[in-house]
Amino acid sequence: MTDRYQTFTRTPLGQTLVKNLGLPDPTPLPRWRAGDRVIDGPVVFGAIGETDAGKAIQALLRDVGAAFSTATEGVASSSIRPKALVFDATGASTTADLTSLQRFFSPVIRQLAAAGRVIVVGRTPELAQSAEQQVAQRALEGFTRSLGKEVKRGATVNLVYVAPDAHDQLDSTLRFFLSPKSAYVSGQVTRVGTGQLVSNDPAQPLAGQVALVTGAARGIGASIAEVLVRDGATVIGVDVAQNAEPLHKVMTRLGGTELLLDVTAVDAAQRIAAHAQEHHGGIDIVVHNAGITRDKRLANMRTDTWDAVLDVNLRAPEHITAHLVETGALRDGGSIIGVSSIAGIAGNNGQTNYATSKAGVIGLVQALAPKLAEKQVRINAVAPGFIETEMTAKVPFAIREVGRRINSMQQGGQPVDVAETIAWLADPASAGVTGNVVRVCGQSMLGA
């Protein structure tokens, strides 16, 4: 769906009105295209002391061919516009160390290029060695979320917490946050723990993997399937019989297999497992994308309307996940990704059923993450904000415009933004990433 306001602001008249009236000025966000580098432009790196995480970050920057500098003063006094600012704060052990954030960022933050990237890497606060260190590390969340609201011009700011001795697990996460794949992900906190170290081809990270995507016929689901296939996976697309034709077109184009069923059916999990075993020998990635809305204020909501939403959005993922894990249809080392929503975090008027179901998806992630870790299975969730889809196109104009503008990017996201985030979480090289809920919302003010 076209954002006509954003198109208008790119015209001479639009720029004049934006400047004179103080209107929102959304910067077009570059998305990843085949052949793109991870980061296209200079990088400035800073750190509090010399740490294993810092060494891993610098090794990654070299591996992706980034030209990086550690001299902020030289950049601040030049015409160089860094494409990324990366700061290793894992060495912060007391609040006195937090002054290093100001000293590093203040001289160069104005130089950050449009659609630039800011990444701060910290130590997981809950695993700190002292109370002082925990306080200092937790403070990083306030810093990064605030900076994300200052940088403007399509730039993103994210915080990555890494567990002790997990610095070798940073690669896939830093690649994601540095690249255009994270165009609509900002103000987020991701925790990276220890996991089985996986070395794969970053150009085809899902090669040999089989991915199940529910609700795959159109919109976000079709985009998820497309990106997973681009990254090397074979996809099983699931949707209801009413969407047989669009599902067939998507799966034919992507070389996947299709399975028509209602995820709320009593035998849905059994049929999915049987199809996967028969055609692919099992599943490595499960994406619970199927979802519905039946909006109505609670005072006017019937029980069947309530249950319809919870059945599709929450109970089906619960039952399907349990069966695939218990039967071994989901192979060890697999990845489960639930699609939540910022409605499940912030709530939404007239969506008590929807918000309940999407908050439940987050609860599912939190409950299962430690249990599934024993099988080396990861579970995470994405929580989309305002994404340009057929559904949001039907939202009344005024509400739609507000939804687009009340985030740091001042625009709606695209289905591919959700898909790229899911692909990162599905990557076997993200073995240390589990139990996370990542908002794909342009740092929306809702629930922030």
C-alpha positions in Angstrom: 0.0 0.0 0.0 1.4 3.4 -1.0 2.0 6.0 1.7 0.9 9.1 -0.2 1.9 11.5 2.5 5.5 10.2 2.5 5.6 10.5 -1.3 4.4 14.1 -1.0 7.1 15.0 1.5 9.7 14.1 -1.1 8.5 16.8 -3.4 9.8 20.4 -3.3 6.4 21.7 -2.0 6.3 18.9 0.5 9.7 19.7 1.9 8.8 23.4 2.2 5.7 22.6 4.2 7.5 20.0 6.4 10.2 22.6 7.2 7.8 25.6 7.8 5.0 23.7 9.6 7.1 21.2 11.5 5.2 18.2 9.9 6.5 14.6 10.1 9.3 14.0 7.6 9.6 10.2 7.1 12.9 9.2 5.4 12.5 6.4 2.9 14.0 3.2 4.4 16.3 1.2 2.2 15.5 -2.6 2.4 18.0 -5.4 1.7 18.4 -6.5 -1.9 20.4 -9.4 -3.3 24.1 -8.4 -3.6 23.9 -5.8 -0.9 26.7 -5.6 1.6 25.9 -6.0 5.3 26.9 -2.4 5.9 27.6 0.0 3.1 29.7 2.8 4.6 32.2 3.6 7.3 31.7 2.4 10.8 33.0 4.0 14.1 33.7 1.6 16.9 34.1 2.4 20.6 34.5 0.4 23.8 34.9 0.5 27.5 38.2 -1.4 27.8 39.2 -4.4 25.8 36.8 -7.3 26.0 36.1 -10.6 24.3 32.9 -9.1 23.0 34.8 -6.1 21.5 37.2 -8.4 19.8 34.3 -10.4 18.3 32.6 -7.2 17.1 35.8 -6.0 15.4 36.4 -9.4 13.8 32.9 -9.3 12.4 33.4 -5.8 11.0 36.5 -7.0 9.2 34.7 -10.1 7.9 32.0 -8.0 6.3 34.5 -5.6 4.8 33.5 -2.6 6.8 36.0 0.3 7.0 35.9 1.1 10.7 37.7 3.6 12.9 38.0 4.1 16.6 38.8 7.8 16.5 35.6 9.7 17.1 37.4 13.1 17.2 38.7 12.7 13.7 35.2 11.8 12.4 33.5 14.7 14.2 35.8 17.2 12.6 35.5 15.8 9.1 32.9 15.4 6.4 32.7 11.7 7.0 29.2 10.4 7.6 29.4 7.0 9.4 26.9 4.5 8.4 27.1 2.8 11.8 28.2 3.6 15.3 29.0 0.4 17.3 29.8 0.6 21.0 31.0 -2.3 23.2 29.7 -1.5 26.7 30.2 -5.0 28.2 33.1 -3.6 30.1 30.9 -1.2 32.1 31.1 -2.4 35.8 29.9 0.7 37.6 27.7 3.7 36.8 30.9 5.8 36.5 31.6 3.9 33.3 28.4 5.2 31.7 30.1 8.5 31.0 31.9 6.7 28.2 28.6 6.6 26.3 28.4 10.4 26.3 32.0 10.8 25.4 31.8 8.4 22.5 28.4 9.3 21.0 28.1 13.1 21.6 30.9 14.1 19.1 29.7 11.9 16.3 25.9 11.3 16.6 25.1 14.3 14.3 27.4 12.8 11.7 25.4 9.6 11.4 24.3 9.0 7.8 20.6 8.7 6.9 19.2 5.2 7.6 22.3 4.7 9.8 22.7 2.1 12.5 23.6 2.5 16.1 24.3 -0.7 18.1 25.3 -0.9 21.8 26.5 -4.3 23.1 26.2 -4.9 26.8 26.4 -7.7 29.3 23.1 -9.4 30.3 22.2 -7.6 33.5 20.7 -10.6 35.2 24.0 -12.4 34.8 26.1 -9.5 36.2 28.9 -10.3 38.6 27.9 -7.5 41.1 25.0 -5.2 41.9 27.0 -2.3 40.6 27.5 -4.0 37.2 23.9 -4.9 37.0 22.8 -1.3 37.6 25.2 0.0 35.0 24.2 -2.6 32.3 20.5 -2.1 32.9 21.0 1.6 32.4 21.9 0.9 28.8 18.2 0.3 27.9 17.2 3.9 28.8 20.1 5.2 26.8 19.4 3.3 23.6 15.7 3.8 23.6 16.1 7.5 24.1 18.8 7.8 21.5 16.5 5.9 19.1 14.0 8.8 19.4 16.7 11.4 18.7 18.6 10.2 15.7 15.8 10.6 13.1 16.4 10.3 9.3 15.5 6.6 9.2 18.3 5.6 11.6 17.9 2.7 14.1 19.3 2.2 17.6 19.3 -1.2 19.2 20.8 -2.9 22.3 22.3 -6.4 22.3 22.9 -8.0 25.7 25.4 -10.9 25.5 25.8 -13.5 28.2 29.3 -14.1 29.6 31.3 -16.4 27.3 28.7 -16.0 24.6 30.6 -13.5 22.5 31.0 -16.1 19.8 27.2 -16.1 19.3 27.0 -12.4 18.3 27.6 -12.8 14.5 24.1 -13.3 13.1 22.6 -10.8 15.4 25.0 -8.0 14.6 24.8 -8.8 10.9 21.0 -8.3 11.2 21.1 -5.1 13.1 23.8 -3.6 10.9 22.1 -4.4 7.6 19.1 -3.0 5.8 17.2 -6.1 6.9 16.5 -4.4 10.2 15.1 -1.2 8.6 12.0 -1.1 10.8 13.5 -2.5 14.0 14.6 0.1 16.5 14.6 0.7 20.2 14.8 -3.1 20.8 16.7 -5.1 23.4 17.9 -8.6 22.3 19.5 -11.1 24.6 22.1 -13.5 23.2 23.1 -16.5 25.3 25.2 -19.5 24.9 24.3 -22.0 22.2 25.8 -24.5 19.8 28.2 -22.6 17.6 27.1 -22.9 14.0 29.2 -21.9 11.0 27.1 -21.5 7.8 27.0 -19.4 4.7 25.5 -16.0 5.5 24.2 -15.7 1.9 22.2 -19.0 2.4 21.9 -19.4 6.1 18.8 -21.6 5.9 20.2 -24.1 3.3 18.8 -27.5 4.0 16.2 -26.3 6.5 12.5 -27.1 6.2 10.2 -24.3 7.4 6.5 -24.4 8.3 4.6 -21.1 7.8 1.0 -20.9 8.8 -1.2 -18.3 7.1 1.2 -18.3 4.1 -1.3 -17.5 1.3 -0.9 -13.7 1.4 0.4 -10.6 3.1 3.0 -11.1 5.9 2.8 -14.9 5.6 3.6 -14.9 1.9 6.5 -12.5 2.6 7.8 -14.7 5.3 7.8 -17.7 3.0 9.5 -15.8 0.3 12.4 -14.6 2.5 12.9 -18.0 4.1 13.2 -19.5 0.6 15.5 -16.7 -0.5 17.8 -17.7 2.4 17.8 -21.4 1.4 14.9 -23.0 3.1 12.2 -25.3 1.7 8.7 -24.1 2.9 5.6 -25.9 3.8 2.8 -23.3 3.4 -0.4 -23.8 5.5 -3.7 -22.0 5.1 -7.4 -22.5 5.1 -9.3 -24.0 2.2 -10.8 -20.6 1.2 -7.2 -19.5 0.4 -6.3 -22.5 -1.7 -5.7 -20.6 -4.9 -3.4 -17.9 -3.5 -1.6 -20.5 -1.4 -1.0 -22.6 -4.5 0.4 -19.7 -6.5 2.8 -18.7 -3.7 4.0 -22.2 -3.1 4.4 -22.9 -6.8 6.4 -19.8 -7.2 8.6 -20.7 -4.3 8.9 -24.4 -4.9 7.3 -25.3 -1.6 4.6 -27.7 -0.6 1.1 -26.7 0.4 -1.2 -28.0 3.1 -4.8 -26.8 3.3 -6.2 -27.0 6.8 -7.7 -25.0 9.7 -5.0 -24.7 12.4 -7.8 -24.9 15.0 -8.9 -28.4 13.8 -8.6 -31.2 16.3 -6.2 -33.1 14.0 -4.3 -30.1 12.7 -1.0 -30.8 14.5 -1.1 -34.5 13.5 -1.7 -33.6 9.8 1.1 -31.1 9.8 3.5 -33.6 11.4 2.5 -36.3 8.9 2.9 -34.0 5.9 6.3 -32.9 7.1 7.5 -36.4 7.7 6.2 -37.7 4.4 7.4 -34.9 2.1 10.5 -33.5 4.0 11.5 -35.9 6.7 10.7 -33.4 9.4 10.7 -29.7 10.2 13.4 -27.3 11.4 11.6 -24.0 11.6 8.0 -23.3 12.7 6.5 -19.9 12.1 3.1 -19.4 13.8 1.8 -16.6 11.6 -1.9 -17.5 11.1 -4.1 -15.0 12.9 -7.5 -13.3 12.8 -9.2 -10.3 14.3 -12.8 -10.0 15.5 -12.8 -6.5 16.9 -15.5 -5.4 19.3 -15.5 -3.7 22.7 -15.7 -6.2 25.5 -19.2 -5.1 26.6 -20.5 -6.1 23.2 -18.4 -9.2 22.6 -19.9 -12.7 22.4 -18.2 -15.8 23.7 -17.8 -17.3 20.2 -16.2 -14.1 19.0 -13.8 -14.2 21.9 -12.9 -17.9 21.4 -12.5 -17.6 17.6 -9.6 -15.2 18.0 -7.9 -17.1 20.9 -8.4 -20.4 19.1 -6.5 -19.3 16.0 -3.9 -16.9 17.5 -2.9 -18.7 20.7 -4.4 -22.1 21.3 -3.5 -23.5 17.9 0.2 -22.4 18.3 0.2 -24.0 21.7 -1.2 -27.3 20.5 0.8 -27.5 17.3 4.1 -26.7 19.1 3.5 -29.3 21.8 2.8 -32.0 19.2 5.7 -31.2 16.9 8.1 -31.2 19.9 6.7 -34.3 21.6 6.7 -36.4 18.4 10.1 -35.2 17.2 8.6 -33.8 14.0 10.5 -30.6 14.9 14.1 -31.7 14.8 16.6 -30.9 17.5 18.3 -27.5 16.9 15.0 -26.2 15.5 13.5 -22.7 15.8 10.0 -21.7 16.6 8.8 -18.1 16.0 5.5 -16.8 17.1 3.9 -13.7 15.6 2.6 -11.5 18.4 1.7 -7.8 18.1 2.3 -4.5 19.9 -1.4 -4.9 20.8 -0.3 -7.7 23.1 2.2 -5.3 24.8 0.3 -2.1 24.9 -3.3 -3.2 24.5 -5.8 -1.7 22.0 -9.3 -0.3 22.3 -11.8 -2.8 21.0 -9.3 -5.6 20.8 -9.4 -7.3 24.2 -9.6 -10.7 22.5 -6.8 -10.0 20.0 -4.5 -8.4 22.6 -5.1 -11.3 25.0 -4.1 -13.8 22.3 -1.0 -11.9 21.3 0.1 -11.3 24.9 -0.4 -15.1 25.3 2.1 -15.7 22.4 4.7 -13.8 24.4 3.8 -15.9 27.5 4.3 -19.0 25.4 7.8 -17.9 24.4 8.7 -17.1 28.0 7.3 -20.3 29.3 8.8 -22.7 26.7 12.2 -21.1 26.1 14.0 -22.7 29.1 12.3 -26.1 28.6 13.0 -26.3 24.8 16.6 -25.3 25.4 17.2 -28.8 26.7 16.4 -30.0 23.2 18.5 -27.2 21.6 15.2 -25.8 20.2 14.8 -22.0 20.3 11.6 -20.1 20.6 11.2 -16.3 20.0 8.4 -13.9 18.9 8.1 -10.9 16.7 5.6 -8.2 17.6 4.7 -6.1 14.5 3.4 -2.6 14.8 1.7 -0.7 11.9 2.6 -2.8 8.8 1.2 -1.9 5.4 -1.1 -4.8 4.5 -4.6 -5.3 3.1 -5.8 -5.3 6.7 -4.4 -1.9 7.6 -5.5 -0.5 4.3 -9.1 -1.0 5.5 -8.4 1.1 8.7 -10.2 4.5 8.6 -7.9 7.2 7.1 -7.4 9.3 10.3 -6.6 6.2 12.4 -4.3 4.9 9.7 -2.3 8.1 9.5 -1.9 8.2 13.3 -0.7 4.6 13.2 1.9 5.4 10.6 3.3 8.5 12.3 3.5 7.6 16.0 6.9 5.9 15.8 10.5 7.0 15.4 10.4 6.3 11.7 7.2 8.3 11.2 5.9 5.7 8.7 4.4 2.2 8.5 6.6 -0.9 8.0 6.4 -3.4 5.2 5.6 -7.2 5.4 9.3 -7.9 4.4 10.4 -6.2 7.7 8.6 -8.8 9.7 9.9 -11.5 7.4 13.5 -10.4 7.7 13.3 -10.4 11.5 11.9 -13.9 11.4 14.6 -15.1 9.1 17.3 -13.8 11.5 15.6 -15.6 14.4 15.3 -18.8 12.3 19.0 -18.8 11.3 20.9 -21.7 12.9 23.7 -19.3 13.6 21.3 -17.5 16.0 21.6 -20.5 18.3 22.1 -18.2 21.3 19.0 -16.2 20.6 16.0 -17.6 22.5 13.2 -16.3 24.7 13.2 -12.9 22.9 10.3 -10.7 21.8 11.4 -8.3 19.1 9.1 -5.5 18.1 9.0 -4.7 14.4 7.3 -1.3 14.9 9.8 1.5 14.0 10.0 2.1 17.8 6.3 2.8 18.2 5.3 5.0 21.1 2.6 2.4 21.9 3.8 0.3 24.8 7.3 1.8 24.7 
